Amino acid sequence: PVLNRRCVIMKVMDFTTEKYLEAQRQSAAAIMILLPKNISSVPHDNVQSFMVSESEALLKETLMPVYVVPEDEQLLYMYEEVKQAAATRTSSIFIRVLRSMVTATAFQILVSNNSPIKAITDNTIVTLEGVLPGTGEDAPTIVITAHYDSFGLAPWLSYGADSNGSGVTILLELARLFQKLYSSPSTRPPYNLMFSLTGGGKYNFLGTKRWIEENLDHAESSLLHDNVAFVLCLDTLANSDKLYMHVSRPPKQDTPIQSFIQQMEEVVSSRFPWVKVGLVHKKINLVESTVAWEHERYSLRRIPSFTLSHLEDPKSELRGSILDTMSQVDFRKLKRNGIIIAEALARYMYNLSDKGSPKDVQVFKGQLVRDGRMSNLMSFLTSVPRASQLLDKEPSHILLVNSLEHEFKRYLQQVHRHAFRQDKRDPDITFFDQMDQPIVMYRVKPAAFDLFLGGCIAAYLGIVYYAIQKGTQTRDWIGFEHP
């Protein structure tokens, strides 16, 4: 009942906003959350509940440290032992005191943090771009983009499978598919196709903002300067039978975005009629300092753009959770959404509707959209956490970004790597180091046990002393009677 100076241990199923705030009110020393190795074993309702509490906890300031630790046998044993000790509080005070003096075991948890935590403002945010040139000198440009970083309560455990590993996976598959069409002059469409993978997406799409500024304000020639048909942003597409198109303003008739919507609806109605397609219109609030979706960065520069996602609410807890792992991915739905986007894009670029092609015509037939490749890409993306503050510091994370660049060079032309550094004097984001700390746990007895043990030793010595004194008196008496 009293949490002061105590570490509160919770499983994922235990963690709620109410319990978090109660620990904060009672000035608990820390909260330790035990993260199961197999997230798929956690019931869906518990996962959703944790994600909601996680997003709410991230919005609240606190001086109380929160540690997230992957479960193992020793931690689970400790958890059960503490849980049993807490259950004994229902018995009488006298029994509890005796039991704690003799049998109770306490745990002392120490974090070996000898140096002060420092602010980091020199992070480098990397954005990748590549192009498939279309036919004609003044061909319009279609931009396909996705952010590749992740977010969650613990950066070192933020793998971002659905948000936004799914968007990156579909983008890389689209690059492979359309490269086949662009490789032959007979099938090359009259559109430039530009792909970009942006960093800093979880932090107000900072990489997208800086990339747009570099292309529009600092570059003499860029495809964004020319005729841009639209920008397609991919975000959170690995689940659900719903597909929402988020726009900043309703598309007008006879515009490229409206034409793409019609093509996508034709693909869905002819091949995937159970999928619900919806249009979500949200105006950009210029008073707010943050944007909700990546396409809003383009809309602010008057570039026609929209975001495809299975999420209707941009504030969904799924967009930033440590439980967004491979367990949240439905590969059949990921592949289906990839097919819908690829077919709709091809139909738009080749203007198949106006040419009288049937609605169920398939540009990418058979096994062109590969299950194995998409699952391998997703496994690769979730092999390391992709939190922004890690991507330019750790060797394995730097390797991940380099591998994405290699994938671009494999299928695209004019591949460029843009590295944006923050202004140290006035950074957009301030991160902190020591996000991965070793914790040492000691098994200790309570202070009452020392008193009890001291009493036992004193009693033992008293008995020994009494026995020795008694034996001496007996020998003296026997000696007096029989000289």
N, C-alpha and C positions, 0 to 999 in steps of 0.2 A: 503493500500500500504506500510506502514512502520510497520515492525514487531518487531523492537527493544523493548525489555522489555515487549513484549506481549506474551501471551500464544496462540498458534495456535491450533484451535479446528478442527478436521477432523473426518468425518465418514470413514468407511472402503472404500467406493467407491471413496472418495476424495484423499486417501493417495497414492501418487506416489513418485518415487525417485526424480523427478524434484522438486516437492513441498517441499520434505524433505530437499534437498540440498539448496533450496532458503531460507527456514527458518534458516538453519545453517549459510548461508552467511550473513543474516541480523541480526545475533545474537539474535534470538528469545529467550524469557525466557524459553520456554518449548513447547513441542508438546503433545497434548492430543488426543488420538484416541478413538472414541466411538465405542465399539464393540457390534454389535447387539446380542440380546439373542438367536434369531433363525437364525443361519448361513444359514440354507437351504433356507431362504427367499432372500438371496443375489444372484443375477445372477452369473452363473458359470464364465463368463468372468471377472466379477469384483473380484471374489475370486482368480482366477489365477493371475490377475494383482496385487492384494494386496500381494499375496505370493511372487511374483517376487520382488516387491519393498521392502518387508520385509527382504528377504534374502540379497538384496543389501545393505540395511541400516545397517544390522548386521555386515557387513564387513568394515564399515567406522567408524573411530574414531570420537568422538564428546564429547564436554563438556555439550551439551544441553540435559537435561533430557527428556525422552520420557515416557509418562504415557499411559497405556491402561486401559480403564474404561468400564465395562459393562453398556450398556444403561439402563436408567430408565426414567420415565415421566419428572422428574425435569431437567435432563440433556438434554433431547430432547427439552424441552421448552426453556431452556437457549440457546441451539444451534440455534433454529429458531429465537429467539429474536436477537442474535448477527448477524445472517445471514441477517435479515431485516435491522438492523442498518448499516451493511456494504453495502447493496444495496442502501441506501439513499445517498451514496457518489457521485452518479451520478448527483445529483441536484447541484444548485449553492452554492458557499461557504457561502454567507450570510444566505441562508435558513438553511444550515447545522448547522451553528453556533447557530442560534436562536433555532433550534430544539434540539440541544444537550444541550443548556442552560436550556431548559424547560422540555423536555420529555425524553431525553436519559437516559438509565440505563446501567451502566457498571457492570462487574463481576470481583471480585478479588478472585483468587484461591491461597490457601495456603496449603503447605504440612507440616504437623506437624512432622518434623524430627529434634528433639532436640539433638540427639547424632550422632557423626560422623559414617560414613559407614566404616565397618571393613572388612578386608580380611579374608576368611575362607579357611584353608588349611588342616583341619583335617577330611574331609569327609570320610565316610566309603562306599565303593562300594561292594555290595553283589552280588555274583554269586551262583546260585543253580544248583546242578547236581543230577541226578538219573539214575538208570539203570534197564533195563529188560534183565536178563541174558539169553543167547541162549544155545542151546545144544552143547555139545562137550567142550573139555578142551581148545582148541586153536581156538575158534570161532573168526572170524574177527569182528570188531566193526564198527557200523555205528553211527555217532554222528549227532543229530538234535539239532540245536541251534537257538536262537533269542535273541535280546537285548530288554529290556522292558522299558527303559527310553525314555523321550520325549524331545523336544527342540522347542524354539520359541522366539519371540521378548520379551514376558513377561513370565517368568518362572511359575508364579502362574496361568497362563491361557493356559498353554501348555499341552493339553490332549492327543495328539499323537494317534488318533484313527487308521488311516491307517498305519502310521509309528510311532511305530511299534506294536500297539495293535493287528493288524491283524496277524502278525507273531506269537505273543505270543498265541493268540486264537487258531490258527491252530496247534501250537505245543502241547498245552494242550489237544486238541481234538485227536491228533495223539497218545498221551500217553494213553488216555482212550481206544481208539480203539485197539491198539496193546497189551495192557494189557490183553484184552480178549483172544487174540491169544496165548500169552505167558503163560496164566494161566493153559493151558492144555498141558501135555507132547506130545500129539498126534499132536498138531498144533504149537508147539514151533519151530520157524525157527532156522537155524544154524548160527545165528548172535547175537552178543551182541548189544543191542540198548541203546545208551546213550543219555539222554536229558540234555540240559543246558539252563538256562535263565541267561543272563549276564547283568550287570549294566555298566554304563559309555559308552554305545554304541554311544551316540551322541558326545562323546569326544574322538574320535580316537579309539573307542572300547577298552578302557583302561581295563575294567573288563575282556574282552576276553583275552587280552594280559597277564594280571597277572595270570589268571586261567590256561592258557597254560603253562606259566613259572612254576607255582606250580606243575602241573602234570608231566612236562617233566624234570625239573631241580631239583626239591626239593622233589619229591615223589619217594620212592623206587619201588612201584608197582602202575601202572595206566593203564587203558585201552588204553590211548594214546601212551603208550610205545609199545603196542602190534601191531598186524596187524590191521590197520585202513583202511577199504574199502574206505570210503569217509566221508566228513563232509558236511551236508546239512544245509545251513543257510537260514532262512526265514525272509524276509524283505519287507514290504509294498505289501500286497496281497489282499486288500479289494476292488479292483475296476478293470475296464478295461477288455477287451477280449484279452489281450496280456499277455504272460508269457515268461519272459526272464531268461535264465540261464547265469549268469555272471561267467566267469572263468578267471584265471590268465594265463593259458596256454591251448591251444586246447587239448581236451582229445584224447588220442590215442585209436586205435582199441583194442578191447578185454580187456579194462580196466573197473573197476567197474563203473566209472562215465559215460563212453560211453554206457555201458549196461543199466544204469538207464535212460539215455536220450532216448534210444530206447524204453524202457518200457513206459516212459511218453508220447512219441509220439504215441505209439499204443493206449494208453488210450484216448488221445485227439482225434485221428482220428476216433476211433470207437464210442465214446460217446459224444464228444464236438467238432465237426469238424469246428465250427466257431471260435474257439480259435486259435490264432496265437502263435506258439512256436518258439522262436528264441534263438540263441547262441551269446552272446556278449563277445568277447575276449579283455581284457585290461591287458596289462603288468603292473607289479608293478614297479613304479618309486622309486628306492631306495634313490634318492636325496630328494624327498618330505618327509616332516616330518609326514604327515598324510596318512592314507589309505582310499580308497573309500568304500569298502565293508568289512563285517565281515570276509568273507572267506580269505581275503588277510592276516589276522593275522595267519591263519593256513598255507597258502601257503609259508609264510616267513620261516616257520619251516619245509617245505617240506612235509606237510601233504596234501593229495589230498582233495580238497574242492571246493565248488561253492555256489553261492547265487541265490535263486529264488525270483523274484520280477516282478511286472507288470510295473516297471519303467525301461526304457532303459538307461537313463542318471543318473549316481550316484550323480550328482550335482543338481538334480531336487529340486525345491523349496518346493515340497510336503513333503520332508523328515525333515523339520524343520519349522513348521508354527503354529501360534495360531489358524488358521482357519481349521487345521486338526482335525475336530471334527466328531461326529457320522454322520453329514451330508455328509461326504466324503465316507461313507461306503455303499457299495451295498451288502447286506447280501446274496443275491442269488449268486453273483460272489465270495464272500468270501467262501461260502459253496462249490461251484463248484471247486474252487482252492484247497480247503482242500481234496475233493474227488479225484482230479487228483493226488495230492501228495501221499495220502494214498494208492490208488490203484497201482500207479507206484512203490511205495516202496514195497508193498506186492508182486507184480509180480516179482520184482528183488530178493527179499529175498527167495521166493519159486521157483525161476527159472521157471516160468510158460511158457515162450516162448519156451524154449528148450524142455519142456514136452509136447508141442503140444496143449496147451490150447488155445481156441479161443481168439481173441483180445478183444471181448466185455464181457469176463467173469468178474463177479463182486465178489471180495472177501468180500467187505463190502456192503451187499445188503440192500435194503429197507431203513428203518429209522435208521440205525446204526450211520450215521452221523446226529446228532440231530441239527435241526435249533434252537430250544429253548435254548439249552446249549450254542451254539456259540454266540447267541445274548446276553444271560445273561453274558457270560464271557466278551464280548466287553463292555457291559454297566458297569460291575464292574471295568474294567481296565480304563475306561474313567470317573469314578465317582470322581476321584481326579487328579490333574495335576501330571505328573510323571517326572518332571525335576530333574536331578541328584542331584542338591543342596538341594532338599527338602526331598528326600527319606529316609534320616537317621536323620532328624530333627523334623518332624511333626508327631504327634501320628497317624493321619489317614493314612499317607504315610507309616509309619512303619508297620501298620496293613496290608496294601496292600501287602508288601513284605512277611510278615508272612503268609498271605493267599495263596500266590503263593507257598510257601514252603509246606503248608498243602495240597495243591492240588497235589504236587509232591509225598508226602508221601501216599496219597490216592491210587495212581496207580503204583508207582515205588518203587524199592528197592534200598538199599544203597544210600539213599538221604543224601547229604552233603551240608552244607551252608558254603561258603567261604567268609569271610569278609576281604577286602583289605583296609588298611589304607595308606594314602599318607605320604610320607616323608615331615615333616613340614619344613625342611631346604631347600629341593629342590622338591616342589610338581609338579606333572604333570599338575594339573589344579588348578587355584586360583579362587574361587567363592567370592561373596560379599553378605553381609547380607542386611536386609531391602528391600527385593524385593516386599514386600506387604505393602504399606503405605496408611494411611487414608488421604484423600484430603478434605479440607473444602472450600466451595464456598460461598462468601458473595456477596449480591446484593448491589451495592454502586452507588451513583450519582457522575458525574464528577465534577472536581473543578470549572468548569464554572457555575454549578448549585448553588454552594455556593455564588459565586459572584452575580448571578441573584437573589437568595433569599435574600442576604444582601441588594441589591438595592431595592427590593420590600419592605423589612422591613423599610429601611430608608425613602422611599417614603411615606409609610403609616404613619410613625411617623411625617414626615414633614407636611402631610395633617392634621393630628390631631392637631399638634402645630399651624398651620395656622388657623384652625377652632377655636381653643381656643382663640388665639390672636384677631381674628376678632370679636368673641362674646364679649370679654372684651371691645373693642373699642366701640361697639354698645351700651352697657349698659352705658358707660361713657357719650356718646353723648346724650342719652335719658335723663339722669339725669341732664345734663347742661341746656336743654331746659325747663324742668319742675322741678324747684327746690321745 
